[in-house]
């Protein structure tokens, strides 16, 4: 069971960047299932762009899907989590 306390958004971003540690980042905010679906979709989109576009453009576009989109969602959901469990 996840601890019901605020999480550090900065650490969440670091966890998303490190391979396989992103699972822990989504688990901490109880969005693991959605995080796995997001990872599958971003992986498939990244592979598609690498196959369609030539080398430097395909790689750059795939980075957008592999890194930036999961970071956006983990920051958004971590902030929502922190608002829900903020201790004042």
Secondary structure by P-SEA (a helix, b strand, c coil): ccccccccaaaaaaaaacccaaaaaaaaacaaaaaaaaaaaaaaaaaaaaacccaaaaaaaaaaaacaaaaaaaaaaaaaaaaacccc
